[in-house]
Amino acid sequence: MLNHRELNALNTYCKRYRISKSEFIRQAAMKTILERFDKDHPSLFEDDSPNLFRSFGEK
């Protein structure tokens, strides 16, 4: 999952800030997942900024 340098950085970080690796990985994974879900949520309008002055049915 991680190469040698990434694992070394993770171990150093966790020792320095006294957190468990499993807790850190779980939080990082869930943060990424929830941010993606939030970004990709369905919306009422197809485009990000609806234009109220556009004719109905016109795209």
VOGU-3710 file (C-alpha; in Angstrom, 3 decimals, decimal comma):
1> mlnhrelnal> 0,000/0,000/0,000  2,821/2,431/0,863  6,365/2,465/-0,431  9,344/2,524/1,957  9,701/6,326/2,059  5,962/6,890/2,572  5,865/4,330/5,388  8,898/5,951/7,012  7,222/9,380/6,829  4,000/7,954/8,307
11> ntyckryris> 5,879/6,264/11,160  7,830/9,442/11,929  4,673/11,575/11,896  2,772/9,199/14,169  5,648/8,965/16,666  6,187/12,728/16,700  2,522/13,574/17,276  1,728/10,452/19,348  -1,152/9,113/17,291  -1,776/5,563/16,141
21> ksefirqaam> -1,243/4,721/12,482  -4,630/3,039/12,206  -6,383/6,122/13,613  -4,510/8,423/11,221  -5,175/6,245/8,154  -8,858/5,844/9,097  -9,314/9,607/9,513  -7,461/10,410/6,288  -9,461/7,848/4,306  -12,818/8,985/5,709
31> ktilerfdkd> -11,962/12,655/5,118  -11,153/11,901/1,476  -14,298/9,811/1,009  -16,627/12,373/2,600  -15,078/15,284/0,668  -15,604/13,373/-2,591  -19,215/12,533/-1,696  -19,822/16,170/-0,816  -18,314/17,341/-4,104  -20,234/14,797/-6,197
41> hpslfeddsp> -23,628/15,210/-4,552  -26,630/15,377/-6,887  -28,065/18,819/-7,440  -31,370/20,212/-8,584  -29,770/21,963/-11,549  -27,401/20,466/-14,108  -24,958/23,364/-14,090  -23,426/24,969/-11,013  -25,025/28,376/-11,449  -28,603/28,397/-12,758
51> nlfrsfgek> -29,541/31,377/-14,915  -33,005/32,666/-14,054  -33,142/34,784/-17,230  -32,761/31,852/-19,620  -35,947/30,658/-21,293  -37,504/27,509/-19,859  -36,268/24,437/-21,708  -33,367/26,342/-23,303  -29,909/25,028/-22,500
//
